[in-house]
Amino acid sequence: MKTNAHMELDMKDFFAIYDTLLAGTDTEETVAAAISGGGWSAAETETAFGIAMTVEEDTAPRMFRGDMTGMPLRELAQASKSWNLREASFGMAAVNAYYNTPERLERLGAYEPVENYCTAGLDLRGQTIGVVGHLKLTPGIRSSAAQIWTLERDPKPGDYPDSACDELLPRCGTVIITASTLVNKTLPHLLELCRDAYTILVGPSCPMCPELLEHGIDRLAGLVITDRAGMTAQINSARRATPYPMGKPFLLKKD
C-alpha cells in the first residue's frame, strides 16, 4: 500500500510539466481580459495575448473565485493545474500569453510556415504513427507512413477511442499529441506511454517553452497570436474556426 509520502511524490511528478511552465512565468502583468467562445479561451494583458482550447464543462471546484480580470497573469497561470477543466483552459491561455509572444518567436528563431506543419524534415517512411486528437496531417505523411492510428475522446469513423492509448501508443515510432491534453491533464500519462517514441506536441494550446523538451517531448509546434483584434472577434462571435490565420506558427525541436 502506498504511503502518503509516496502519493505526494506521485502527484508532484504528475505536475512536473506544469511546474516547469509556471516557474518560467516571470511577469508582473495583469489580466486585462479573459474571454471564451468558439472552442477557444483567451487571456490578454496590455502586451500579450494567449489562447488555449476550451473545455466547456465546469468539473471540479475552481481554484479561484470571482472575476479573472485584474488578476496577476502569473496567478491565473496557476489555474493550468486546476481540475476544473474550464478554469484550466484559462490557466493555459495565461501560460501562453506569457510564452507565445512575437518577441520570443523572433528571439528563438522558431517561426515555421504552417504548410510544413510539425513534421518538417522528419523521415516517417514505413513508420507506425499515433495521432492523439483530430489533427491535420499533410498528404505526404499519410502516404509515407506504414500505419496511422488516430485516438480520440470523441472518436469518428476509423478512429480509436482514447481508451486504446495504453495499448497502441507504446507500439508507435512517432506520436503526435494535441496540446489540448495540457488542459485536460492527460498529457503526463500519454508521455509515459510514448517513452520510446519520437513525440511531438502540437496545436494552438502549445506553449513556446524550450524547457518542455526536457520532459520527454521532442518537438513543440504551436501558434503565436499576432492579430489580437481578429482573434478577439472570432472568440466573441462563438464561431468555430481555426485560429492559425490570426498568428504565426512556431516549431521548437531537440534535433
N, C-alpha and C positions, 0 to 999 in steps of 0.2 A: 504493500500500500504506500502511495506517495505521501511524503510529509508536506506540511505547509511550506517549508523552505523550498522543496522541490517544485511545488506548484507555483510559487512566486518566481522561481528561476525560469520555469517554462513560459510564464506569461511575459517576463522580461524579454526573453528571446523572441517570443511571438511579435512583440512590438519593436524589434531592433531596427527594422527599416524605417518605421515612423520616427523613432528616436533620432536616427541619423538625419532625417529631414528637418526635424524640429530643432536639433542642435545647431543647424546651419542658418536658421532664420534670424539673422542679425539685423533687425529693423525696429525703428520707433514709430513707424507709420500707423495710422489708424484706418479702420474700415469706413469708407465714405458711402458705400452702397453694397448691399448683398441681395441679389435677385435670383430667381429661378424660373424656368419655363422652357418648353420645347425640348426637354430632356437634359438641360444643362443648368448648372448653378454657377454663379459668378460672385467673386469678391473683388471690389475695386477700392483702390486708395487714390491719393492725389496723383501718384506717379505710376501706378501699376494696375494690371487687370489680369486675374486668373480665373480659369474655369475648370470644372470637373463634371463628370456625369452625375446626374441627379438620380438618387433612389427616392421615389415618391413617398413611400410609406414611412410614417413615424413608427419606429420599432421600440427599442428600449428607452428608458427615461433619458432625457437630454443632459448633456454635460453643463450647458449654460442656459440660463433663462433670460427672457427679455429680448430687446432689440439688439441685433448684431451691429447696427450702425453705431460708429463711435468707439467700438472695441479696438484695442490694440491688435494689429494684424497677427502678431505672434501668439496672442491669446486665442484668437479664433482658429489659428492653425492647429492648436492643441486638439480641437474637435475632430481632426483627422483620425484620432484614436477612439472616437465615440462609437458606442454600439447602437446609438440611434443613427441609422444609416442616412436619413435625410439630413441630419445635422453634420454627419461626416462628409457629405457632399460639399457643404460649405467649408468645412475644415480643409479638405483637399484643394478647393478653389483658392483658399487663403494661402496654402502652401505654394500653389502655382503662381499666385500673384507675386510672391517673393522670388521664386526661381526662374519663372518663364518670362523674362523681360528682353526687349530688344538689345539693351546694353550687354546683358550676359550672353546673348546669342552671338553678338559681334565679338566679344572678348574670347569666347570659347571657339570661335570659328566653326560653329556647329550647324550652320544653315545647310539644308539638304532639300533639293526640289522634291515635291510630293510625288512626282512621277517615278522617282527612284525608290520610293517607299522605304521600308525599314531594312530591306534585304540587299541593298546596293552592294555589289562586289562579292556577294556570297555565292558559292557554288553549291546549289541544292540538288544537283542531278542525282537521281536514284535514292534520295532520302525519304524517310517517313517523317512527315511534318505534322505536329499537333498545333491546332489553332484554337485558342480559348477565347470565345466571343465571335460575333459575326463581323469579321474583319475583311476588308477588301484586299485581295491578293492579285498581283499582276498576272497576266496570262502566261508570262514566262515561267513563273513559279509553278503554276498549275500544270503546265505541260512537261516540266522537267522532273518534278517530284515523283517518286515511285508511288507514294500514297499520302493523302492529306486527310487527317481526322479533325473535323470541326466539333468542338464540345461547347455546349450552350446550356444555360439555365432555363432558357425558353427555346427548346430545340425546334427547328424547322425540318421538313422532309430531307433526309440524308444526313442530318446532324446526329451526334451522340449526346445524350443528356450529360450534364456536368458530373453526375454521379459516376460516370465512366472514367473520370480523370485518373483515379488511382490505378486503374487497370491499363490505360492506354499511354499516358504521358511518359512513364519510365521506358517505353519501347520506342520513343521518338528520338531522332537525331537532332532535330531543331524544333523548338517550341516558341510560338508567337502568342503572347498573352496580352489581352486588352488591359490597359492601365486602370480601367474602372474596377479591377479587382483590388486596387488600393482602397477604394471607397467601401466595398462590401466585405473587406477583410479576408478574402480568400487567397490573396497573393502569397502570404508566408507558407501556407501548405503547398500551393502549386509549385513554389520554388524548391521545396523539399523533394517533390516528385520529379523535378527536372534537373537533379544534381548532375546527371551525366549527359545532359543535352546542351546545345547552344541555345541560349534563352534570350528572347527579345521582348521588352516591354514597350507597348506601342499605344498611341492614341492621345487625344487632347487632354486626358486626365494625367498624363505622364509628366513628372517634374524633371526639369533640366538640371539634374543634380549629379555630377560625376561620382560622388561618393557612393551612390547606389550601385555602382559597378563592382563594389566590394561585397555585395550581398548575393552573389550567385547570378547576377544579371550580366549578359554580355553586351547588350545594346539597349539604348534608350531612344525612342523615336516619338516625338510629340509635337506640340504646337505652341508658338508664342503669338498671343493676340496682339495685332498691331492696329486693327480698326475697332477701337473701343466703342465708338458710337454705333457702328454696324452690328457688333455682337450684342450690344445692349438692346438694340431694336429687335434683333432676331429673338432674343430671350423673352422680351416683353410681349412679343406677338404670339408666343407659345407655339411658333411654327417649328416643326421638327425638321431640321436640316443640318447638314454637315457644317461645322464651324471653320473648316480649312480655308475657305475664301476670305476669312476675316483675319488671317495671320500668316506667319512664316513657319514652315515645318523645320524641325531640327533632328539631328542624329548624333548621338554620342556613343562611342564604342571602345571596347578594350583593344580590339585588333587593329 
